[in-house]
């Protein structure tokens, strides 16, 4: 864990002399225990005095002030990068008797507890336990699915909760083990294994899946209150001309007044089929679209690389499609990569590469209309609609 101070604390105490020493490290991504990103403006190298020991050149991140004025109550956090150095300084000079030193006994109880944790980890190190596939025969992991695989664990974790961390190597191609908090019962736990490929993969017994580490599952202290998420919605009203008004504005000057009246009447009668704006695509529940395939093996392709300069535009376009209900979030085992194409006006068009899906689609026996017959049907016609061509 890193050491941090808030932006307000930095401005009040370090800004007069530390503005030049504030360094940027945009390559570092700081995240909280819940996975949310912690924004920061840079880091300092400070000399910190703790328990009578001066620890030079300690890295301290300057984070943005949290909302609600919490930063004024807790201006900073002393991380293990400082506590660990302090412990080794004290232990190297005083040994195990460091906890009887006045500078330690008079320190804050949280600091003393952290030093005790360092001493426990140093004198009684816990070795991570190996996790291997259990059973006498291979497990078949279907493509595009996740399977909870029974695994054998070290006896030291029996009847406890532990953190499972997957191994970097050893698993068959296409299989990924997911980090998780697992319950170990009689030296057995169930590990989530995902097959990201399209073919079934065999996972053989005694295959090394990863390791277990001891964890302590705690609840919120009595003095801490869990605050629910507060959601704010902002509505933007866009004035869009009605379809009737747009029909009246259609230029029909090439037609006679009588024909203009008939065309406008026809358009008004079927005004419901026209879109009033770009996002007005309409929907129907008269038919359920299905794609018949030659087999039941899911088609799962890896995503293609998107230029970093187009990340934000791609995300904005996907959000627009979600809001317009053109696409929905899905956990389907089928996946095809998107392809970004530039339009003439410079905007992006998001396409999907369905070539592998099309190659395994069972096609209908009905032939497409002949283009010659469609062109012949236009003869002697003054008005022609697109559906009448097919």
BELHU-V326336 format. One record per pair of residues at least 24 apart in sequence whose ideal C-beta (glycine too) atoms are under 10 Angstrom apart, sorted by the first residue. I is the first residue (numbers start at 1). J is the second residue. D is the distance in Angstrom with one decimal. If there is no record, write none. Layout:
((I:J:D) (I:J:D))
This chain:
((1:33:9.5) (1:77:7.6) (1:78:9.1) (1:79:4.3) (1:80:4.9) (1:81:7.7) (1:82:9.9) (1:83:8.9) (1:84:10.0) (2:28:9.0) (2:30:7.1) (2:38:9.5) (2:40:9.5) (2:43:8.6) (2:59:7.1) (2:60:8.0) (2:61:5.6) (2:63:9.6) (2:77:8.1) (2:79:4.7) (2:80:8.3) (2:81:6.3) (2:82:9.5) (3:43:9.3) (3:44:9.7) (3:46:8.8) (3:48:7.9) (3:58:6.5) (3:59:7.0) (3:60:4.8) (3:61:7.0) (3:76:7.2) (3:77:6.3) (3:78:5.6) (3:79:3.8) (3:80:8.4) (3:81:5.9) (3:82:5.4) (3:83:8.9) (4:30:8.3) (4:38:8.0) (4:40:7.5) (4:43:9.1) (4:60:6.7) (4:61:4.8) (4:62:7.4) (4:63:5.0) (4:74:9.8) (4:75:9.4) (4:76:5.8) (4:77:4.9) (4:78:9.0) (4:79:7.2) (5:40:9.9) (5:43:9.9) (5:44:8.1) (5:46:9.0) (5:60:5.8) (5:61:7.7) (5:62:5.9) (5:63:7.4) (5:71:9.3) (5:74:10.0) (5:75:6.0) (5:76:3.8) (5:77:8.1) (5:78:9.9) (6:40:9.9) (6:62:7.6) (6:63:6.2) (6:64:7.8) (6:65:5.2) (6:66:7.7) (6:70:8.8) (6:71:3.9) (6:72:8.0) (6:73:9.9) (6:74:7.8) (6:75:5.3) (6:76:6.5) (6:77:9.5) (7:39:9.6) (7:40:8.5) (7:41:6.3) (7:42:9.9) (7:62:6.0) (7:63:6.9) (7:64:5.6) (7:65:5.1) (7:66:9.9) (7:71:7.5) (7:75:10.0) (8:64:9.7) (8:65:5.4) (8:69:9.6) (8:71:5.5) (8:72:6.6) (8:75:7.4) (9:62:8.4) (9:63:9.8) (9:65:8.9) (9:71:7.3) (9:72:8.6) (9:74:9.5) (9:75:3.8) (9:76:6.1) (10:41:8.1) (10:42:9.1) (10:44:7.8) (10:60:9.0) (10:62:4.7) (10:63:9.2) (10:65:9.9) (10:75:9.0) (10:76:9.2) (11:62:9.2) (11:65:9.7) (12:75:8.7) (13:75:8.7) (14:44:6.8) (14:46:8.1) (14:60:9.3) (14:62:8.3) (15:62:9.9) (18:42:9.8) (18:44:5.9) (18:45:10.0) (18:46:8.5) (18:62:8.9) (21:45:7.1) (21:46:8.8) (22:62:6.6) (23:59:9.5) (23:62:9.8) (25:59:9.2) (25:61:8.4) (28:61:8.2) (30:61:6.6) (30:63:7.4) (38:63:5.7) (38:64:8.0) (38:66:9.1) (39:63:6.8) (39:64:4.5) (39:65:9.9) (39:66:9.8) (40:64:6.5) (46:82:9.4) (48:78:7.9) (48:81:9.8) (48:82:5.4) (48:85:8.7) (48:86:8.2) (49:86:9.5) (50:78:7.3) (50:82:6.5) (50:83:7.6) (50:85:8.9) (50:86:4.8) (50:87:9.8) (50:89:9.2) (50:90:9.5) (50:103:8.9) (50:104:9.9) (50:107:7.7) (50:108:10.0) (50:111:7.1) (50:115:9.5) (51:83:9.6) (51:86:5.9) (51:87:9.1) (51:89:8.7) (51:90:6.5) (51:98:8.5) (51:101:7.5) (51:102:9.7) (51:103:4.7) (51:104:5.3) (51:105:9.7) (51:106:8.8) (51:107:5.4) (51:108:9.8) (51:111:6.9) (51:112:8.9) (51:115:7.6) (52:86:9.4) (52:89:9.4) (52:90:8.4) (52:101:7.5) (52:102:8.4) (52:103:3.6) (52:104:8.2) (52:106:9.6) (52:107:9.0) (53:85:8.4) (53:86:5.5) (53:87:9.5) (53:88:9.7) (53:89:4.7) (53:90:6.4) (53:93:8.7) (53:103:7.9) (53:104:10.0) (54:86:9.7) (54:89:8.8) (55:81:9.2) (55:82:6.0) (55:83:9.5) (55:84:9.8) (55:85:4.9) (55:86:5.9) (55:88:9.8) (55:89:7.0) (56:85:9.2) (57:85:9.9) (58:82:5.1) (58:85:7.3) (58:86:9.7) (67:230:9.9) (68:227:8.7) (78:108:9.5) (78:110:8.6) (78:111:7.4) (78:114:8.0) (79:114:9.8) (80:114:7.7) (80:117:9.1) (80:118:8.0) (82:114:9.7) (83:110:9.9) (83:111:7.4) (83:114:4.8) (83:115:6.8) (83:117:8.6) (83:118:6.4) (84:114:9.1) (84:115:9.5) (84:117:10.0) (84:118:5.9) (84:121:9.2) (84:122:9.4) (85:118:9.9) (86:111:8.5) (86:114:9.0) (86:115:7.2) (86:118:8.5) (87:114:8.2) (87:115:5.3) (87:116:9.3) (87:117:9.1) (87:118:4.0) (87:119:6.8) (87:121:9.4) (87:122:7.5) (88:118:8.1) (88:122:8.4) (90:115:7.4) (90:118:9.6) (90:119:9.5) (91:115:8.9) (91:118:8.3) (91:119:7.1) (91:122:7.3) (91:123:9.5) (96:123:8.1) (126:156:8.0) (126:157:10.0) (126:213:7.5) (126:214:5.7) (127:154:8.4) (127:156:8.4) (127:211:8.9) (127:213:9.5) (128:154:8.5) (128:157:9.6) (128:162:9.2) (128:163:9.2) (128:164:9.9) (128:165:7.7) (128:210:8.7) (128:211:3.8) (128:212:6.1) (128:213:5.3) (128:214:8.8) (129:153:5.6) (129:154:3.0) (129:155:8.3) (129:156:6.1) (129:157:5.4) (129:158:9.9) (129:162:7.6) (129:164:9.8) (129:184:8.8) (129:187:9.6) (129:210:9.8) (129:211:6.3) (129:212:4.4) (129:213:8.1) (129:214:9.0) (130:154:6.3) (130:167:9.3) (130:208:6.6) (130:209:8.6) (130:210:8.2) (130:211:6.1) (130:212:8.0) (131:157:9.3) (131:162:9.2) (131:164:6.4) (131:165:9.1) (131:166:8.9) (131:167:8.6) (131:177:8.6) (131:182:8.7) (131:184:9.5) (131:189:7.2) (131:191:6.4) (131:207:9.8) (131:208:7.5) (131:209:4.6) (131:210:5.2) (131:211:6.2) (131:212:5.9) (132:170:9.9) (132:191:9.9) (132:205:7.8) (132:206:5.1) (132:207:6.4) (132:208:5.7) (132:209:6.4) (132:210:9.4) (133:171:9.9) (133:191:8.5) (133:193:9.0) (133:203:5.8) (133:204:6.8) (133:205:5.2) (133:206:6.2) (133:207:4.5) (133:208:8.3) (133:209:6.4) (134:187:9.0) (134:188:6.5) (134:189:9.2) (134:190:9.6) (134:191:9.8) (134:205:7.0) (134:206:8.5) (134:209:10.0) (135:203:9.6) (135:204:9.3) (135:205:5.2) (135:206:9.1) (136:205:6.2) (137:202:9.5) (137:204:8.5) (137:205:7.0) (138:201:9.5) (138:202:4.3) (138:203:6.2) (138:204:4.8) (138:205:7.0) (138:207:9.1) (139:193:8.0) (139:201:9.1) (139:202:7.1) (139:203:4.4) (139:204:8.0) (139:205:8.4) (139:207:9.1) (140:195:9.5) (140:200:5.5) (140:201:7.7) (140:202:5.9) (140:203:7.9) (141:172:8.6) (141:174:8.3) (141:175:6.2) (141:193:6.1) (141:194:8.1) (141:195:4.3) (141:197:9.2) (141:199:9.8) (141:200:6.7) (141:201:5.0) (141:202:7.6) (141:203:5.8) (142:195:6.4) (142:197:9.9) (142:198:9.7) (142:199:8.9) (142:200:5.3) (142:201:8.5) (142:297:8.9) (142:298:8.5) (142:333:8.5) (143:174:7.7) (143:195:5.4) (143:196:8.4) (143:197:5.3) (143:198:4.5) (143:199:5.2) (143:200:6.0) (143:201:7.7) (143:297:6.3) (143:298:5.8) (143:299:9.3) (143:300:6.7) (143:333:7.1) (144:194:8.8) (144:195:6.5) (144:196:7.6) (144:197:7.7) (144:198:6.7) (144:199:9.7) (144:297:8.7) (144:298:4.2) (144:299:8.8) (144:300:5.0) (144:331:10.0) (144:332:8.2) (144:333:2.9) (144:334:7.5) (144:335:8.0) (145:193:9.5) (145:194:7.6) (145:195:5.9) (145:196:9.9) (145:200:9.3) (145:298:8.5) (145:333:6.5) (146:176:9.3) (146:178:7.7) (146:192:5.6) (146:193:6.9) (146:194:4.6) (146:195:7.7) (146:196:9.8) (146:331:10.0) (146:333:10.0) (147:175:9.6) (147:190:9.4) (147:191:9.3) (147:192:7.7) (147:193:5.5) (147:194:8.1) (147:195:7.7) (147:203:8.4) (148:180:9.8) (148:182:9.6) (148:189:9.5) (148:190:4.2) (148:191:7.0) (148:192:5.9) (148:193:7.7) (149:175:9.6) (149:177:8.3) (149:189:9.6) (149:190:6.8) (149:191:5.2) (149:192:7.9) (149:193:4.9) (149:203:6.5) (149:207:9.2) (149:209:7.4) (150:188:6.1) (150:189:7.9) (150:190:5.9) (150:191:8.1) (151:177:9.4) (151:182:8.6) (151:184:9.4) (151:187:9.5) (151:188:7.1) (151:189:5.6) (151:190:7.1) (151:191:4.9) (151:193:9.3) (151:207:9.2) (151:208:9.9) (151:209:5.7) (151:210:8.8) (151:212:9.5) (152:184:10.0) (152:187:6.1) (152:188:6.5) (152:189:8.5) (152:205:9.2) (152:206:8.3) (152:209:9.6) (153:182:8.4) (153:184:5.1) (153:185:9.5) (153:186:9.5) (153:187:5.4) (153:188:6.9) (153:189:5.4) (153:191:9.4) (153:209:9.8) (153:211:9.5) (153:212:5.8) (154:184:8.7) (154:187:7.5) (154:211:9.0) (154:212:6.8) (155:184:9.3) (155:186:9.5) (155:187:5.7) (156:184:9.4) (156:187:9.7) (156:212:8.7) (156:214:8.2) (157:182:9.1) (157:183:9.7) (157:184:4.5) (157:187:7.9) (157:189:8.0) (157:212:5.2) (157:213:9.0) (157:214:7.3) (158:184:5.8) (158:185:7.5) (158:186:6.3) (158:187:5.4) (158:188:8.9) (158:189:9.8) (159:183:8.5) (159:184:6.7) (159:185:6.3) (159:186:7.5) (159:187:9.3) (160:184:5.7) (160:185:9.4) (160:189:10.0) (160:212:9.1) (160:214:7.3) (160:215:8.6) (160:216:9.6) (160:217:9.5) (161:189:9.6) (161:212:9.8) (161:214:8.9) (161:215:6.2) (161:216:8.5) (161:217:5.4) (162:189:7.5) (162:211:9.3) (162:212:4.1) (162:213:6.3) (162:214:6.2) (162:215:6.1) (163:210:9.9) (163:211:9.1) (163:212:6.8) (163:213:4.7) (163:214:7.8) (163:215:4.7) (164:189:7.3) (164:190:9.8) (164:191:6.0) (164:192:8.7) (164:209:7.9) (164:210:5.8) (164:211:7.6) (164:212:5.8) (164:213:8.3) (164:215:10.0) (165:209:9.8) (165:210:5.3) (165:211:5.7) (165:212:7.8) (165:213:6.7) (166:191:8.3) (166:192:9.6) (166:193:9.0) (166:208:9.7) (166:209:6.6) (166:210:4.1) (166:211:8.5) (167:207:9.5) (167:208:5.6) (167:209:6.5) (167:210:4.7) (167:211:7.3) (168:210:9.1) (169:208:8.7) (170:207:6.6) (170:208:4.6) (170:209:8.0) (170:210:9.0) (171:201:9.0) (171:203:7.7) (171:207:7.0) (171:208:8.2) (171:209:7.3) (171:210:9.2) (172:197:9.6) (172:201:5.2) (172:202:7.2) (172:203:6.7) (172:204:8.4) (172:207:8.0) (173:197:7.4) (173:199:9.8) (173:201:7.6) (174:198:8.5) (174:199:7.3) (174:200:9.5) (174:201:5.3) (174:300:9.7) (175:201:5.6) (175:202:9.7) (175:203:6.5) (175:207:9.2) (175:209:9.5) (177:203:9.8) (177:207:10.0) (177:208:9.9) (177:209:5.2) (177:210:5.7) (178:210:9.7) (179:210:8.2) (180:210:9.9) (181:215:6.7) (181:217:7.5) (182:212:7.6) (182:215:10.0) (184:212:7.3) (195:298:9.9) (195:300:9.1) (195:333:9.2) (196:300:7.0) (196:302:8.3) (196:333:9.9) (196:335:9.4) (197:298:9.6) (197:300:6.8) (197:302:9.7) (198:297:5.9) (198:298:6.0) (198:299:6.2) (198:300:4.9) (198:301:8.3) (198:333:8.5) (198:334:9.4) (198:335:9.5) (198:356:9.1) (199:297:7.3) (199:298:9.9) (199:300:9.8) (200:297:8.6) (238:277:7.7) (238:279:9.6) (240:276:5.3) (240:277:4.7) (240:278:9.6) (240:279:9.5) (240:280:8.2) (241:276:7.3) (241:277:8.8) (242:271:8.8) (242:276:6.7) (243:267:8.7) (243:268:8.8) (243:271:4.7) (243:272:8.0) (243:273:9.3) (243:274:5.1) (243:275:8.2) (243:276:5.2) (243:277:9.9) (243:280:9.0) (244:268:6.6) (244:271:6.2) (244:274:9.8) (244:276:9.8) (245:276:9.5) (246:271:9.1) (246:274:7.5) (246:275:9.7) (246:276:7.3) (246:277:10.0) (247:271:6.4) (247:274:7.6) (255:382:9.3) (255:383:9.3) (259:382:8.5) (259:383:8.8) (262:383:9.6) (263:383:7.9) (266:383:9.4) (278:320:9.2) (278:324:8.5) (279:320:7.6) (279:321:9.3) (279:323:7.6) (279:324:4.4) (279:325:9.1) (279:326:8.4) (280:324:8.6) (281:324:6.7) (281:325:8.4) (281:326:6.5) (283:325:7.5) (283:326:9.8) (291:334:9.4) (291:354:9.5) (291:357:7.2) (291:358:9.3) (291:360:9.4) (291:361:6.0) (291:362:8.6) (292:360:9.8) (292:361:6.9) (292:362:4.3) (292:363:8.8) (292:364:8.9) (293:334:9.6) (293:357:8.0) (293:360:5.2) (293:361:6.2) (293:362:6.4) (294:359:9.0) (294:360:5.0) (294:361:7.6) (294:362:5.6) (294:363:9.9) (295:360:6.8) (295:362:9.8) (297:333:9.3) (297:360:8.4) (298:332:7.8) (298:333:3.7) (298:334:5.1) (298:335:8.2) (299:333:8.5) (299:334:5.4) (299:335:7.5) (299:336:7.0) (299:354:9.0) (299:356:5.2) (299:357:5.4) (299:359:9.1) (299:360:6.8) (300:332:9.2) (300:333:6.1) (300:334:6.6) (300:335:4.8) (300:336:8.6) (300:356:9.4) (301:334:9.2) (301:335:6.0) (301:336:5.6) (301:337:5.4) (301:353:7.5) (301:354:9.8) (301:355:9.5) (301:356:6.4) (301:357:9.1) (302:335:8.3) (302:337:6.9) (303:335:8.0) (303:336:9.4) (303:337:5.1) (303:338:7.3) (304:337:4.4) (304:338:7.3) (304:339:6.8) (304:340:9.0) (304:353:7.8) (305:337:9.6) (306:337:9.8) (306:338:8.1) (306:339:9.5) (306:340:6.5) (307:340:8.2) (310:340:6.0) (310:342:9.5) (310:348:7.0) (313:340:8.1) (313:347:8.3) (313:348:5.4) (313:350:9.7) (314:338:7.7) (314:340:6.2) (314:348:6.9) (314:350:7.0) (316:348:9.0) (317:347:8.6) (317:348:5.7) (317:349:8.6) (317:350:5.5) (318:350:7.3) (320:350:9.8) (321:350:7.6) (327:352:9.9))
